[in-house]
Amino acid sequence: MTQMRNRNPALLALADGTVYRGMGFGARGIGIGEVCFNTSMTGYQEIITDPSYAGQIVTMTYTQIGNVGVNREDEEAARPFLSGFVVKEVFDAPSNWRAQESLGNYLKRHGVVGISNLDTRALVRRIRDLGFQMGVISTDPAQQDAAQLVKLAKAAPSLDGRDLAATVTCAKPYVWNEGGWPGIDGQLPRRAAPTERLKVVAYDYGVKRNILRLLHDHGFDVTVVPAHTPAKDALAFQPDAIFLSNGPGDPVAVKDAPAIVRELVEQKPVFGICLGHQILSLALGGTTRKLKFGHHGGNQPNQDAQTRRVAICAENHGYAVDPDSLRAVGEPVEITHRNLNDDTIEGIAHCKRPLFSVQYHPEAAPGPHDASFFFQRFYEMTRRHRAGEKVTGAQIAKGV
């Protein structure tokens, strides 16, 4: 049953003047951000702790949120970076053996405002039809003037041109040596650890912890570095490969990142996910564009151009690589994957260098495991490159 005690009226105001009224939960105050929606039916904790949502107010399309609570093991970052959380119905009395805290208490502890008991279907249809826009959530009883909140939303800067990676990245390099949650003996298959360990430097543009866990489990010794680390400093760790992580916002705004990556691809194998995919594309001479309402959810269909097989994938991005820009550059780059909903680019591979990337999230946190094999491909590409073989991203993408 929904927990309604000690909750105040709350408002969500959009820049176009639309106002939704509901009940507040989480922190008391005001949250300002770009309003988006996520279509996942599970994994709300992984969603709210994904640093890629920095600067955004996330609306869940699934109606009942909070019923399994929150636990430390499923956090994708040390804290949530999103600006606000919107749900139809919040359950603040969780019932799950792994729960350590309620969703409402977790958001309150981290200063994140939430609003429930509003028509999320109407809100999602508005974003879908009209596109991204800025919004304001107020859970403060002293700040419930709808007209003033609309003014705040109209005055709020969009995500375009803001280097949000700088706000979520780590402060200094660190070593990651934690694997995935082992589950319960006898219930999950155990993966044999590779006998040959490889070194990877992971650029933290807003990296999710499950990416680091899977890199570790697939045979990498992982060193994480801040987003704007110069190439020479990353190479000083003597890595066998470079990983470019996910992250929030506009890829063009991530200061110096394409120039840094251009230097790295000359020397090391590179794999990028989400924002890392976009930054790799920029480094190779491509361009990016903003999508109408983005891809956010665990049910996106992506097709492999080589095999024609379709994987259902988790995604979280508001920008995409322009396919015409990749065709125009001098680099021999293949488009390896496309989204079947809107034909946007979901993967690329280099035909002469050990480079590849995907727009979606193969780490499955939350989401299906259809694309988890990319971590094994990255390991094999790196191992073969270190052994002196002339291997390319395109070969790896084709299973050669």
Rosetta blueprint (number, residue, H / E / L):
1 M L
2 T L
3 Q L
4 M L
5 R L
6 N L
7 R L
8 N L
9 P E
10 A E
11 L E
12 L E
13 A E
14 L E
15 A L
16 D L
17 G L
18 T L
19 V E
20 Y E
21 R E
22 G E
23 M E
24 G E
25 F E
26 G E
27 A L
28 R L
29 G L
30 I E
31 G E
32 I E
33 G E
34 E E
35 V E
36 C E
37 F E
38 N E
39 T L
40 S L
41 M L
42 T L
43 G L
44 Y H
45 Q H
46 E H
47 I H
48 I H
49 T L
50 D L
51 P H
52 S H
53 Y H
54 A L
55 G L
56 Q E
57 I E
58 V E
59 T E
60 M E
61 T L
62 Y L
63 T L
64 Q E
65 I E
66 G L
67 N L
68 V L
69 G L
70 V E
71 N L
72 R H
73 E H
74 D H
75 E L
76 E L
77 A L
78 A L
79 R L
80 P L
81 F L
82 L L
83 S L
84 G E
85 F E
86 V E
87 V L
88 K L
89 E E
90 V E
91 F L
92 D L
93 A L
94 P L
95 S L
96 N L
97 W L
98 R L
99 A L
100 Q L
101 E E
102 S L
103 L H
104 G H
105 N H
106 Y H
107 L H
108 K H
109 R H
110 H L
111 G L
112 V L
113 V E
114 G E
115 I E
116 S E
117 N L
118 L L
119 D L
120 T H
121 R H
122 A H
123 L H
124 V H
125 R H
126 R H
127 I H
128 R H
129 D H
130 L H
131 G L
132 F L
133 Q E
134 M E
135 G E
136 V E
137 I E
138 S E
139 T L
140 D L
141 P L
142 A L
143 Q L
144 Q L
145 D L
146 A H
147 A H
148 Q H
149 L H
150 V H
151 K H
152 L H
153 A H
154 K H
155 A H
156 A L
157 P L
158 S L
159 L L
160 D L
161 G L
162 R L
163 D L
164 L L
165 A H
166 A H
167 T H
168 V H
169 T L
170 C L
171 A L
172 K L
173 P L
174 Y E
175 V E
176 W E
177 N L
178 E L
179 G L
180 G L
181 W L
182 P L
183 G L
184 I L
185 D L
186 G L
187 Q L
188 L L
189 P L
190 R L
191 R L
192 A L
193 A L
194 P L
195 T L
196 E L
197 R L
198 L E
199 K E
200 V E
201 V E
202 A E
203 Y E
204 D E
205 Y L
206 G L
207 V L
208 K L
209 R H
210 N H
211 I H
212 L H
213 R H
214 L H
215 L H
216 H H
217 D H
218 H L
219 G L
220 F E
221 D E
222 V E
223 T E
224 V E
225 V E
226 P E
227 A L
228 H L
229 T L
230 P L
231 A H
232 K H
233 D H
234 A H
235 L H
236 A L
237 F L
238 Q L
239 P L
240 D L
241 A E
242 I E
243 F E
244 L E
245 S L
246 N L
247 G L
248 P L
249 G L
250 D L
251 P H
252 V H
253 A H
254 V L
255 K L
256 D L
257 A H
258 P H
259 A H
260 I H
261 V H
262 R H
263 E H
264 L H
265 V L
266 E L
267 Q L
268 K L
269 P L
270 V E
271 F E
272 G E
273 I E
274 C L
275 L H
276 G H
277 H H
278 Q H
279 I H
280 L H
281 S H
282 L H
283 A H
284 L L
285 G L
286 G L
287 T L
288 T E
289 R E
290 K E
291 L E
292 K E
293 F E
294 G E
295 H E
296 H E
297 G E
298 G E
299 N E
300 Q E
301 P E
302 N E
303 Q E
304 D E
305 A L
306 Q L
307 T L
308 R L
309 R L
310 V E
311 A E
312 I E
313 C E
314 A E
315 E E
316 N E
317 H E
318 G E
319 Y E
320 A E
321 V E
322 D L
323 P H
324 D H
325 S H
326 L H
327 R H
328 A H
329 V L
330 G L
331 E L
332 P L
333 V E
334 E E
335 I E
336 T E
337 H E
338 R E
339 N E
340 L L
341 N L
342 D L
343 D L
344 T L
345 I E
346 E E
347 G E
348 I E
349 A E
350 H E
351 C L
352 K L
353 R L
354 P L
355 L E
356 F E
357 S E
358 V E
359 Q L
360 Y L
361 H E
362 P L
363 E L
364 A L
365 A L
366 P L
367 G L
368 P L
369 H L
370 D L
371 A L
372 S L
373 F H
374 F H
375 F H
376 Q H
377 R H
378 F H
379 Y H
380 E H
381 M H
382 T H
383 R H
384 R H
385 H H
386 R H
387 A L
388 G L
389 E L
390 K L
391 V L
392 T L
393 G H
394 A H
395 Q H
396 I H
397 A H
398 K L
399 G L
400 V L
